[in-house]
Amino acid sequence: MGGLVILVLVVGLLAILFVATWTVRRHGESDHVDPRWRPTEERFVDPATGRRMRVFLDDDGGRHYVHDGR
């Protein structure tokens, strides 16, 4: 019985981690482009997700990363 409880806890924790990795945004990542941001020519593949990202700059020099959709 105790082994079953541990198994359920481990499976639940793995499910939570799996969902969190797909829903939590990383530093500077956004799901939309603010009209005040200026696009750059820079694009890169995020090594953690494998997604192609496009880089935008704001007026304060901050960098924002938006999924390129490809």
N, C-alpha and C positions, 0 to 999 in steps of 0.2 A: 504493500500500500504506500509506504514512504517513497519507494522508487517511482511510483506513478505520479506522485505529487511533484517530485523534483523534475520529472520529464515534462509535465505540464508547465511548470514554471520556466524551464529552459526554452521550450517551444514558444511560449508567450513572449518571453524576452526577445527571442530572435525575430518574431513577427513585428514587435514594436520597433526594433532597430531597422528592420527592412523598410517599414513604412516611413520612418523618420528620415532615412537617407534619401528618399525620393520626394519628400515634401518640404524639407528644411532647405532654405536658401543659404548659399555660401556668402562670405564677405563680399559686398559690392554687387551681388547678383540681383537682378530685377526681372520681373515678368513683363514689363512694359517699358517703352521708351518715353521719357519725359520730353516734351517739346522744347525745353530749354537746353537739353543736352546736344552737344555737337558730335556727330559721328566721326570716327577715325577710320583709317584704312586697316587698322590692326584687327586681326582675327586669330583665334587660337582654339585648340582642342583642349578642353578641361580634362586633365588626366584622371580626376576622380570620377567623372561621370561619362566621359567619352563624347560629350556634346560639344559642337562647334559654337563658340561664343564670339560676339562682336563687342568691341570696346567703344564706349562713349565717354566724353569729358563734360563736366559741368563748369560753370563760371568760376568756381573755387579751386579748380584743378583736380577735383575728385573723379575717380574712374568708376564707371558703371559697366557691368557685364550683362549682356542680354543674349539669350539663346538665338542663334542665327536661323533656326528653323530648318536647317538642312540635315 
